[in-house]
Amino acid sequence: MRLLARFLGFLFTTASLTFLVGGGVAAYYVRANTLDLPDYTQLENYEPPVMTRVHAGDGTLLAEYARQRRLYLPIEVVPPLLIHAFISAEDKNFYSHIGIDPEGVMRAIWLNIQHHGSGRRPQGASTITQQVAKNFFLAPDQSIVRKIKEAILALRLEQTYSKDKILELYLNEIYLGMSNYGVAAAALNYFGKSVDELTVAQAAYLAALPKGPNNYNPIRQHDAAVTRRNWVIGQMVENGYVSKADGEKAQAEPLTITPRQVDASQSYAASYFTEEVRREIAERYGEDKLYEGGLSVRTTLDPKLQREARKAMIDGLVHFDERGGFRGPIRNVPPGDDWGQAVAGEKRMTDIQPWQVAIVLESGDATARIGLQPPLDKFGALSADRPTGVVDLDGVKWARWATGPLRGRAVTRVSQVLKPGDVVYVEPKPDGRFRLRQIPEISGAMVVEDPYTGRVLAMVGGFSYDQSEFNRATQAIRQPGSSFKPFIYAAALDNGYTPASVVMDAPIEVDQGNGQGAWRPENYGGRFYGPQTLRFGLEYSRNVMTVRLAQDMGMPLIAEYARRFGVYDDLPPYLSMALGAGGTTVLRMVTGYGMIANGGRLLKPTLIDRIQDRWGRTIYKHDERVCQGCNADSWHGQDEPRLIDKSEQVLDPMTAYQVTSMLEGVIQHGTATVLKALNRPLAGKTGTTNDEKDAWFVGYSPDLVCGLYVGYDTPRHIGNGITGGSLAGPIFGEFMRDALADKPPVPFRVPPGIKLIRIDRKSGMRSAGNGSNSFLEAFKTGTAPPDSYSVIGSGGGGGDGRAMDDAPQAGGSVTTGTGSLY
């Protein structure tokens, strides 16, 4: 007995020592491996990477920029249904455990023992708190040390943060497949819904994903995804969150994915605009803020005007290009048994829809049968569909060959243009058949702006962003030609000249110095008209008159006005620059014209109205006007609120109106009479650059300014007789017709101080009659028609004051051959 007692004592002592030593070793091991645990308290101020969203002026989503597609939701706005789905799927004891779940651990151990050797993946027992610890602080390895660290961090998190805070972090951080992080982004991108619109089945599917998003892909692993979703629904029923009837109904619901279009800018062909916005945000705040800062950007884009600008520009480019004939197919390939594969790889330019890529399968006299490029499914995979169509003779009649033995010959058979294997672009016609198309070689750009705020309402940077990302509206440096002349005439009117001042239109020779010889600027067509008023010179775009006027004022003054209007930063002091020979951009030209349209106030162009941070605080606002009286609590008979514009006055308002009046004349009887048929108050100026390489038109209504150019990316001759009035003017006209269709015609505002005095159109002197040469001219206070006849620059040919030719008729050809143009 005594021996037994001693033996039991020995066993107890040994066991105790073993326990103490083992416990000590275990404690030392745990401590040694957890000394470097990260600071979990930083979660208090955690700001996860959140996508930046860009909206149009009407709130429409244009684009999202993110490294991780995430929208952060406070736990207060996460619906209970979604919370219950994730708790049921991941951690049913979440609200009762201390960070680790002993019951869950024992259950996992038992299941793993049962399934040992079966090949099944070991059952885990990580709680939601442990997953937060792992996702935020630990590497994704499966070591024992990592599990120990995870458990300790989970215990500490539970002691520091509320259950709701931990759940909020989890639901916003968890990866749910297809680049979606967090439940808000996943709900939008899987189902096109906000979280509070999800059905039981949809919430359960999202909760099914954390275990393995790739294993439950709704397309590639559809059956597994449905099985896992239905298991989650079953758990929700078992936990009492969903009734049995509702659970059975949800399990019977098909798993249908409707991913939304992320880049909605394609809907308006506004990719040039949104890319310009993206660059500006990156320059202003940096790449990290752009892709992770959760900014909300309200842009200036007007979707209606963007669509109309895009249509007008594309119609103009295509119409001009088709006049040159058909240049041939994209390529020719044997159609083969699966012709869909032959065209599947052709670049899809989604911003020129409804144009489509097609391959010619058969071609005859009256029709050609075509196979259309197979569509892509929701996730970008090639569809099994092989749609076909028919191109008829009417759809190819425009396509006279531009080169080769059939060049210029009228098209009488479809097979004359198309042969089997040709890969081409086609567009559906209203009758269901197709019309042959081709990508224009020529390009251009257009900008539409609010002349009172500088808000860019529409921007077309080329034919197709998918074809070329180069934004010709902001990046292409082009000569504006005669569309620069209004700034010269504005400088003159602001410095003592009047619209009735007379300048000699006669040959002039300018010594360029430095051994460069003499420069002899010319008018388009080589004609001269003797002494003419400034109005005549601008309306009919007289180059020689403009050079004489610039010579009389001096180029330094013109350079100063070019800087004021933002057209050039530092215009070289050469007289040829007066004819628009220096390079600038469409955006700069449109903004400059906007300052004339708004009465001479400085205009700062912007594509962004406002930027808010992730918390909704405004960190940038473009509009700097002050609203006087807007903060009143109530009305007590005081004056109504007024917007006070403190922007700089760069031009006398009366000068601005005089220029506007003269630019109205350009349309009424000058170089842009093609626009007269619109029967609206419009002002503008044509421009044709040297050797007819670019065609410009910039103009405005009382409330909208628009400018564009058309030309080849590598400048070359557009065509004989092609001018700003004949090519760019009609594009401007199509846009303005549509943009102003629902607005009444409102005349330009006449500022105080302007006097209308009847003068003779030819001499610029007072006129008592009402003949065809008599009209009302705008004069500033303190100015009037001259009492005696005088001519600026009358020392050259035609200096006797007599006209050297009859004045041109309205709409006549009055352009230039050198310098710039019309």
Sequence and secondary structure as in RCSB ss.txt:
>XXXX:A:sequence
MRLLARFLGFLFTTASLTFLVGGGVAAYYVRANTLDLPDYTQLENYEPPVMTRVHAGDGTLLAEYARQRRLYLPI
EVVPPLLIHAFISAEDKNFYSHIGIDPEGVMRAIWLNIQHHGSGRRPQGASTITQQVAKNFFLAPDQSIVRKIKE
AILALRLEQTYSKDKILELYLNEIYLGMSNYGVAAAALNYFGKSVDELTVAQAAYLAALPKGPNNYNPIRQHDAA
VTRRNWVIGQMVENGYVSKADGEKAQAEPLTITPRQVDASQSYAASYFTEEVRREIAERYGEDKLYEGGLSVRTT
LDPKLQREARKAMIDGLVHFDERGGFRGPIRNVPPGDDWGQAVAGEKRMTDIQPWQVAIVLESGDATARIGLQPP
LDKFGALSADRPTGVVDLDGVKWARWATGPLRGRAVTRVSQVLKPGDVVYVEPKPDGRFRLRQIPEISGAMVVED
PYTGRVLAMVGGFSYDQSEFNRATQAIRQPGSSFKPFIYAAALDNGYTPASVVMDAPIEVDQGNGQGAWRPENYG
GRFYGPQTLRFGLEYSRNVMTVRLAQDMGMPLIAEYARRFGVYDDLPPYLSMALGAGGTTVLRMVTGYGMIANGG
RLLKPTLIDRIQDRWGRTIYKHDERVCQGCNADSWHGQDEPRLIDKSEQVLDPMTAYQVTSMLEGVIQHGTATVL
KALNRPLAGKTGTTNDEKDAWFVGYSPDLVCGLYVGYDTPRHIGNGITGGSLAGPIFGEFMRDALADKPPVPFRV
PPGIKLIRIDRKSGMRSAGNGSNSFLEAFKTGTAPPDSYSVIGSGGGGGDGRAMDDAPQAGGSVTTGTGSLY
>XXXX:A:secstr
 HHHHHHHHHHHHHHHHHHHHHHHHHHHHHHHHHTT   GGGGGG    B EEEE TTS EEEEE SSB     G
GGS HHHHHHHHHHH TTTTTSSSS HHHHHHHHHHHHHTTTS         HHHHHHHHHHS S   HHHHHHH
HHHHHHHHHHS HHHHHHHHHHH B STTBBSHHHHHHHHHS  GGG  HHHHHHHHHSTT TTTT TTTTHHHH
HHHHHHHHHHHHHTTSS HHHHHHHHHS        S GGGGGT HHHHHHHHHHHHHHH HHHHHHB  EEEE 
  HHHHHHHHHHHHHHHHHHHHHT B   SEE    S HHHHHHTS   GGGTT EEEEEEEE SSEEEEEE   
B TTS B S   EEEEEGGGTTT  BSSSTTBT     GGGT  TTEEEEEEE TTS EEEE   S EEEEEEE 
TTT BEEEEE SS TTT    TTTT  B  GGGGHHHHHHHHHTTT  TT EEEES   EE  TT  EE    BT
T   EEEEHHHHHHTT HHHHHHHHHHH HHHHHHHHHHTTS SS  S GGGGGT S B HHHHHHHHHHHHTTS
B    BSEEEEE TTS EEEE    EEETTT SS SS    EEE    B S HHHHHHHHHHHHHHHHHSTTGGG
GGG S  EEEEEEBGGG EEEEEEEETTEEEEEEEE SS     TT  IIIIIHHHHHHHHHHHTTTS       
 TT EEEEEETTT SB  S STTEEEEEE TT    SS   BTTTSTTTTS  SS    TT   B SSSB  
